């Protein structure tokens, strides 16, 4: 397993060791002991999975304390642009985002700690995304930021005329209007 630091502290890219032979391949998507050996200490309690079609943008989503969630995101089928936005007020990278292509082919994962908003766009015809979380879903703690926020200026790597966004995500506030207490 290779663990890469990103330009944002505590946001990590995980590249599993993939073992291939004539039958196909095998890899450990998650190994708690190896994560802990590398200073990644989360108690994941739930796996979530979504299926989306090309052009879908999900996000930017998060939960506030005490229900903030750390997420370990990976793609089972297809390809996405995964995006995390640093919302930790005392962080030198507050308000900055990091994006990475995650795919079934590259098998990379993004480890997103507490204090981040998360979203993704679907770059392939379809994509199945799975992510582990360390906290239960709590509706009253759910928050978000508009995907097309001008301050964040995220390039979702798709034609803006072909974007598919839920009604719920379209009414999310702008970055400048949030105060989430991280």
C-alpha positions, -999 to 999 in steps of 0.1 A, spaced: 0 0 0 13 34 -10 0 64 10 6 98 -7 2 131 10 -17 158 -10 -13 196 -11 -38 197 19 -27 183 53 -44 151 64 -60 145 30 -44 113 16 -44 93 -16 -42 55 -9 -29 32 -37 -33 -4 -28 -9 -31 -38 -26 -50 -66 -16 -86 -73 -24 -97 -108 -22 -131 -125 -40 -151 -152 -72 -152 -131 -75 -114 -127 -64 -94 -96 -66 -91 -58 -60 -62 -35 -68 -52 1 -91 -22 -2 -89 -16 35 -67 -30 62 -72 -14 96 -38 -25 110 -19 -11 80 -39 22 81 -31 25 118 6 17 112 6 48 89 -11 71 114 -46 68 99 -69 62 129 -106 60 120 -132 35 132 -152 30 100 -187 19 109 -206 19 76 -201 14 39 -222 35 14 -225 30 -23 -240 51 -51 -245 46 -88 -246 76 -112 -245 83 -149 -222 106 -169 -227 143 -160 -239 137 -125 -223 159 -98 -230 149 -62 -220 174 -36 -205 192 -20 -217 174 11 -207 171 48 -220 167 83 -211 191 111 -199 181 146 -206 160 165 -216 139 135 -188 150 111 -177 121 89 -143 109 77 -146 91 44 -125 66 25 -138 68 -12 -132 44 -40 -147 35 -74 -160 0 -81 -170 7 -117 -163 36 -140 -144 69 -133 -151 100 -113 -134 133 -104 -134 132 -66 -132 166 -48 -125 175 -12 -127 211 2 -109 220 34 -133 237 58 -110 237 89 -109 274 98 -74 271 114 -59 253 84 -35 271 61 -54 256 32 -89 266 45 -111 271 14 -88 252 -9 -98 221 -27 -81 190 -40 -93 169 -69 -82 135 -82 -95 110 -108 -106 78 -90 -115 48 -112 -120 11 -111 -89 9 -133 -65 29 -111 -80 16 -78 -69 47 -60 -88 59 -29 -91 92 -13 -90 94 26 -110 125 36 -108 135 72 -133 154 93 -137 191 84 -140 187 46 -168 190 21 -169 162 -4 -183 157 -39 -177 141 -72 -185 143 -109 -190 112 -131 -166 112 -161 -175 77 -175 -209 65 -189 -217 52 -154 -199 49 -121 -204 30 -89 -188 47 -59 -183 31 -25 -171 49 6 -166 40 42 -176 65 70 -167 67 106 -200 83 118 -237 76 112 -258 98 89 -276 124 109 -301 145 89 -300 176 112 -262 177 109 -262 176 71 -248 206 53 -234 215 19 -220 240 -5 -231 247 -41 -210 227 -66 -206 258 -88 -195 282 -61 -175 310 -77 -151 313 -47 -141 277 -48 -140 277 -87 -139 239 -90 -133 225 -125 -155 194 -125 -140 184 -159 -173 184 -178 -195 205 -200 -215 228 -177 -245 224 -201 -246 186 -195 -244 187 -157 -270 167 -137 -275 179 -101 -302 171 -76 -327 198 -65 -314 195 -30 -278 203 -42 -290 232 -63 -303 251 -32 -271 247 -11 -255 279 1 -224 296 -13 -190 291 4 -190 327 17 -223 321 35 -213 291 55 -199 288 91 -196 252 100 -175 253 131 -145 231 121 
